[in-house]
Amino acid sequence: MSDYLLLLLGAFMCSIQFVFQKKYQRASGESARSAMLFTMLSGIVGAVYILLLKGFKLEFSVFSMLMAALTALDVMLINIVGIKTMRMGSLSVYTLFMMLGGMIVPFIMGVFVLNERPSVFCVFATLLVVLSLYLPVLEKKSDGRAQKGARKFYILCVSLFLLNGAYSCLSKLHQINSAAVSAQDFLFMIFAAEILFSGAALAVQSAFKKSEPVKLGAKSLAYCLGFALFYGTGAILIISGASVVNATVLYPTVTGGAIIFSALNGRVIFGEKLNKFVVSEVLIAVAATILFMF
């Protein structure tokens, strides 16, 4: 029972990291420069955090470093697209696309690349996921008016679905390779690569283009700190639970939990409405994640 509580606590931490990201977007803007600063600053906090947890004793491998570099590039894109997306829509819809992408894309990779055989329940669950992702579109149509920028918002959400799916695929491919280091060491390398890549991107942007103004005050720094701590702690809790809980239970529990917690966070923290469409999409998504256990 305690193992499942670890996973649910990890899912809660995961949902809170999105809150800090949205608060950072509101405080510092949605520009690419703002997103790269967010990536670099949260990477610094995360790297120091892991160093302290590991007692400054780290392991490295060439394979893990290459995978960490690819993952860091993916994280940069997620932050750039994500911060822009958060301004345009609700936290619950943002999390829905992010978390379901992190579950469905590696599932598809498992079937077509790793030759895993899906059950009938998994196929039905995939159809339910498609339905849950389409419900936000129906919500806008029911308003009887076209929301400005709605099409762009959903295009960005689909991009996040694929990008977070790629993140999960890279993590899975890393963990199943015999040359991989431990999950905490891998997480440190991801943070380190984020610092290097975002720092380099900021330097290039400053050299060839007039710098975009970014409001970077005490609140923004606090949000970067909170994001990194909740992201790192959530990842460690999920990894701890994963060591004893079957993978078929792991991803549905974390995904379903994060979707529910984010819907509640959006309502309590940002005053987002929990109408029939939001409640339906959350329930369908959770039902789909449960079906993936069978």
Protein Blocks (a to p, Z undefined) as FASTA:
>chain_A
ZZmmmmmmmmmmmmmmmmmmmmmmmmnojafklmmmmmmmmmmmmmmmmmmmnoopacdd
fklmmmmmmmmmmmmmmmmmmmmmmmmmcfklmmmmmmmmmmmmmmmmmmmmnopacdfk
lmmmmmmmmmmmmmmmmmmmmnopacehklmmmmmmmmmmmmmmmmmmmmmmmmmpmkbc
cfklmmmmmmmmmmmmmmmmmmmmmmmoccddddddfklmmmmmmmmmmmmmmmmmmmmm
mmmpcfklmmmmmmmmmmmmmmmmmmmmnopacdfklmmmmmmmmmmmmmmmZZ
